[in-house]
Amino acid sequence: MTSMPYTGSENQSAAMGQDVKYPSVAIVILNWNGKSFLQQFIPSVLASVYPNKRVIVADNGSSDDSVSFLQQSHPTVEIIYNKHNYGFAGGYNLALQQIQSDYYVLLNSDVEVNPNWIGPVMELMEANRNIAACQPKILAFNDKEKFEYAGASGGWLDHFGYPFMRGRVFEDCETDQGQYNDAQPCFWASGAAMFVRAATYHEMGGLDSSFFAHQEEIDLCWRLQLAGYTIYVQPASVVYHVGGGTLPRGNSRKTFLNFRNNLIMLAKNLPLSAAIWKIPVRFFLDILSAGKGLLTGDGGYFLAIARAHLHFIGWLMFRRKQSLFPVKRGGTLRGWYKGSVVWAYFAQGKKAFSEIVGNK
């Protein structure tokens, strides 16, 4: 029996006399009080063209009537019930432990998908078994000619751990003109729409639940690369993301999680020889950013970064003292920018990915 991705040619395969088995794909949407997003976007997910898919909503202890809405309006959607809001990382870990599938798709509830978005990613991942995770091209739902903040066309990481993407650097999202339409390795795949091999996800222990939310997918992709796997973006698949549905940009809680989790990620995944000097540099850069926020009247931003630093110090001293650094270090990091994106963006005025990295 031949295992292959779906390319829309079932009749052709049958005519050739092939007994085709399509890998199973579980599309898992984590929901917390997101009835309005489910109403708007789950019909497009259910209309996805792929012969061996399941659509599952993992409810993270919602207090609205989103679950009853699904039961009444979309009874074919499977539902997993988490008792509490365990965040993005913990919620997915609990849910995916209960799902048997060849592939998982971690899909935000505020994402609209094209009918044929699954096939191109499956074709790529089935052709290259070393690809552990892959994302589609992510455009903005409210301006579909623009790359979206949370995913764009593949995530990168700079020398000091700052994430950026093909199509988005800090607050600047580029217009999609086909400039990043090639499938290629990247450092991390966005958790807004991440395809991941189920066995590999569990092999790596899943997402770090202590992160709660934000940058947990970067941490997972870093660990996957250190273990020898590759992360990819497949722009032939396109989805549209609203973004900021749970914690909008500028929210102090989001600022805290981003800064704290980024520091923890560096401590976990950098070699000790790099961590002992890069983390102090990051502290200094963070302090400059916090100071700028204070001078411009954004006291909440300043306090969020201060809290993030204090929490990181506590984590460093007490929570992960025995397991700061991963065991597996045999992989080659792709999508790693050896310069400083902060310097390129703020000092040199380079606002586009191609201006900073080149035509990658």
C-alpha positions in Angstrom: 0.0 0.0 0.0 1.3 3.4 -1.0 1.2 6.3 1.5 1.1 9.6 -0.1 -0.2 13.2 0.3 -3.4 14.5 -1.2 -2.9 16.4 -4.4 -6.5 16.4 -5.6 -6.0 13.5 -8.0 -7.8 10.6 -6.3 -9.4 9.6 -9.6 -6.0 9.6 -11.3 -4.5 7.4 -8.6 -7.5 5.0 -8.8 -7.1 4.8 -12.6 -3.4 3.8 -12.2 -4.5 0.9 -10.0 -2.8 2.2 -6.8 -4.1 1.4 -3.4 -3.5 4.8 -1.8 -3.4 5.5 1.9 -3.5 9.1 2.8 -1.7 10.1 6.1 -4.2 11.0 8.8 -4.4 14.7 9.6 -6.0 16.0 12.8 -6.8 19.7 12.7 -6.9 20.8 16.3 -8.3 24.2 17.2 -7.7 25.4 20.8 -10.6 27.4 22.0 -11.1 29.7 24.9 -14.3 31.8 24.9 -14.0 32.1 21.1 -17.5 31.5 19.9 -17.4 34.5 17.5 -14.3 33.1 15.8 -15.7 29.6 15.6 -18.9 30.9 14.0 -16.9 32.9 11.5 -14.0 30.6 10.6 -14.8 26.9 11.3 -16.9 26.5 8.2 -13.8 27.2 6.1 -11.9 24.5 8.1 -14.7 22.0 7.6 -14.6 22.7 3.9 -10.9 21.8 3.6 -10.3 19.3 0.8 -8.4 16.3 2.1 -9.7 12.7 2.3 -8.3 11.7 5.8 -8.8 14.6 8.1 -10.5 15.2 11.4 -11.5 18.6 12.8 -11.2 18.8 16.6 -11.8 21.7 19.0 -10.0 21.5 22.3 -11.9 23.7 24.6 -9.7 25.3 27.3 -12.3 25.7 30.0 -14.4 28.3 28.2 -17.1 30.1 30.1 -19.1 31.2 27.0 -21.4 29.0 25.0 -18.9 28.1 22.3 -19.1 24.4 23.1 -22.9 24.3 22.9 -22.7 26.3 19.7 -20.5 23.7 18.1 -22.7 20.8 19.3 -25.7 22.4 17.8 -24.3 23.9 14.6 -21.4 21.6 13.7 -22.0 18.2 15.2 -19.3 16.6 13.1 -16.6 18.6 15.0 -15.0 16.5 17.7 -14.6 18.2 21.1 -12.0 17.7 23.8 -12.7 19.2 27.2 -9.9 20.7 29.2 -11.1 21.6 32.7 -9.3 24.9 32.9 -7.5 27.5 30.7 -4.0 25.9 30.5 -2.8 28.4 28.0 -1.7 27.6 24.4 1.1 25.2 25.4 -0.6 23.3 28.2 -3.9 23.2 26.5 -2.4 21.7 23.3 -0.3 19.2 25.3 -3.4 17.9 27.1 -5.4 17.7 24.0 -2.9 16.0 21.7 -2.2 13.3 24.2 -5.7 12.1 23.4 -5.5 12.2 19.6 -4.1 9.5 17.4 -3.0 10.8 14.0 0.0 10.9 11.7 0.0 14.6 11.7 -1.4 17.4 13.9 -2.3 20.8 12.7 -2.2 23.4 15.4 -4.7 26.0 14.1 -5.8 29.2 15.8 -9.5 29.8 16.0 -9.2 33.1 14.2 -7.8 31.6 10.9 -9.6 31.3 7.6 -8.2 28.6 5.3 -8.4 28.0 1.6 -10.0 24.7 0.6 -6.8 23.2 -0.7 -4.4 24.4 2.0 -3.6 21.0 3.4 -2.3 19.3 0.2 0.8 21.4 -0.5 2.1 21.0 3.0 1.4 17.2 3.1 3.1 16.7 -0.2 6.2 18.5 1.0 6.4 16.7 4.4 5.8 13.3 2.9 8.5 13.8 0.3 11.0 14.9 3.0 10.7 12.8 6.1 13.2 14.9 8.0 10.7 17.9 8.1 9.2 17.8 11.5 7.1 20.9 11.3 5.8 23.2 8.6 3.7 26.3 8.2 1.7 27.8 5.3 2.1 31.3 4.2 0.1 33.4 6.6 -1.6 36.6 5.4 -3.6 39.2 7.3 -7.4 38.5 7.3 -8.2 42.2 7.4 -5.8 43.1 4.6 -5.2 40.0 2.5 -2.4 41.6 0.5 -0.2 41.9 3.6 1.7 39.4 5.6 0.4 38.7 9.0 2.2 39.6 12.2 2.2 36.1 13.8 3.4 34.0 10.9 4.2 35.7 7.5 6.3 33.3 5.4 8.4 31.5 7.9 10.1 32.5 11.2 13.7 33.3 11.7 15.8 34.1 14.8 18.7 36.5 15.2 21.9 36.2 17.1 20.3 37.4 20.4 17.1 35.5 20.2 14.8 38.1 18.6 12.2 36.5 16.3 11.3 38.0 12.9 10.0 36.6 9.7 10.1 36.6 5.9 7.5 39.3 5.5 7.5 40.9 9.0 10.2 42.6 11.0 9.0 44.0 14.4 5.9 46.1 13.5 6.5 46.3 9.8 4.4 43.8 7.8 5.3 43.7 4.1 2.9 43.5 1.2 2.9 40.1 -0.4 4.1 40.4 -3.9 5.3 36.8 -4.3 8.8 37.7 -3.0 8.7 34.9 -0.4 6.8 32.2 -2.4 9.5 29.5 -2.3 9.3 26.6 0.1 12.4 26.6 2.2 13.8 25.8 5.7 13.2 28.3 8.4 13.9 28.5 12.1 10.4 28.2 13.4 6.8 27.6 12.2 4.0 29.7 13.5 1.7 28.2 16.1 -1.2 30.0 14.3 -1.1 27.2 11.7 1.6 24.6 12.4 1.7 21.2 10.8 3.8 18.8 12.9 4.4 15.1 12.8 2.6 13.6 15.8 5.3 11.0 16.7 8.0 13.7 16.7 5.8 16.1 18.7 5.5 13.5 21.5 9.2 12.5 21.1 10.2 16.1 22.0 7.8 16.3 24.9 5.5 18.7 23.1 5.3 22.4 23.9 6.8 23.7 27.2 3.7 24.2 29.3 5.4 26.6 31.6 5.4 29.2 28.8 1.6 29.3 29.0 1.5 31.3 25.7 3.8 33.0 23.3 7.1 31.8 21.8 6.4 28.2 22.8 6.4 27.2 19.2 9.8 28.8 18.6 11.1 26.8 21.6 9.7 23.6 20.2 11.1 24.2 16.7 14.5 25.0 18.2 14.5 21.8 20.1 13.4 19.9 17.0 16.4 21.4 15.0 18.8 20.5 17.8 17.5 16.9 17.6 18.4 16.9 13.8 15.0 17.7 12.3 14.2 20.5 9.8 11.4 23.2 10.0 9.9 24.4 6.7 7.5 27.0 5.3 5.3 26.0 2.3 3.9 29.2 0.7 1.9 27.2 -1.8 -0.5 26.8 1.1 -2.2 30.1 2.2 -4.2 31.0 5.3 -5.6 34.3 6.7 -5.1 35.2 10.3 -6.9 37.8 12.3 -4.4 37.9 15.1 -4.5 39.2 18.7 -7.8 37.4 19.4 -6.9 36.5 23.0 -4.1 38.9 23.9 -3.8 41.9 21.5 -0.5 43.6 20.8 0.4 46.1 23.4 -1.3 44.1 26.2 0.9 44.1 29.3 0.3 40.4 29.9 1.5 39.6 26.4 4.6 41.8 26.8 5.4 40.0 30.0 5.0 36.5 28.4 7.0 37.4 25.3 10.0 38.8 27.2 10.0 36.1 30.0 9.6 33.2 27.6 12.2 34.5 25.2 14.8 34.5 28.0 13.8 31.1 29.2 14.1 29.8 25.6 17.6 31.2 25.3 18.7 29.6 28.6 17.2 26.2 27.6 18.6 26.0 24.1 21.8 28.0 23.7 25.1 26.3 24.5 26.3 27.4 27.9 29.3 29.2 26.3 26.8 31.4 24.4 24.2 31.7 27.0 26.5 33.2 29.7 27.1 36.3 27.5 24.1 36.6 25.3 21.6 36.6 28.1 23.2 39.6 29.8 23.2 41.4 26.5 19.5 40.6 26.1 18.9 42.0 29.6 20.6 45.2 28.6 18.7 45.5 25.3 15.4 44.8 27.2 16.2 47.5 29.7 16.8 50.0 26.9 13.4 49.0 25.5 11.7 49.3 28.8 13.3 52.7 29.4 12.0 53.9 26.1 8.5 52.8 27.1 8.8 54.7 30.3 10.0 57.9 28.6 7.1 57.7 26.2 4.5 57.3 29.0 4.0 53.5 28.7 4.5 52.5 32.3 2.7 49.2 31.8 5.3 48.2 29.2 8.1 49.1 31.5 6.6 47.1 34.4 5.9 44.1 32.2 9.5 43.8 31.2 10.7 44.3 34.8 8.3 41.5 35.9 9.6 39.3 33.1 13.2 39.7 34.2 12.3 39.0 37.8 10.4 35.8 36.8 13.2 34.7 34.6 15.7 35.1 37.5 13.4 33.0 39.7 13.1 30.3 37.0 16.9 30.3 36.6 17.5 29.9 40.3 14.8 27.5 41.4 12.7 25.9 38.6 15.1 24.5 36.1 18.3 24.3 37.9 19.0 20.7 36.9 17.8 20.9 33.3 18.7 24.2 31.8 20.1 22.8 28.6 18.8 20.1 26.2 20.6 16.8 25.8 20.3 16.6 22.0 22.6 18.9 20.1 23.3 17.2 16.9 21.3 19.3 14.5 22.1 22.2 12.3 20.1 25.4 12.8 18.5 26.9 9.7 16.8 30.3 9.6 19.4 31.6 12.1 20.5 35.2 11.4 24.1 35.7 12.6 23.7 39.5 13.0 21.4 41.7 15.1 17.9 42.4 13.7 17.6 45.2 16.3 20.6 47.0 14.9 19.6 46.5 11.3 16.0 47.7 12.0 16.5 50.6 14.4 20.0 51.8 13.6 20.2 51.0 9.9 16.6 51.6 9.0 16.1 48.3 7.3 12.4 47.4 7.5 12.1 44.5 5.1 13.3 40.9 5.6 15.1 40.9 2.3 17.0 44.1 3.2 18.3 42.4 6.4 19.0 38.8 5.3 19.0 39.1 1.6 16.9 37.1 -0.9 16.3 34.0 1.2 
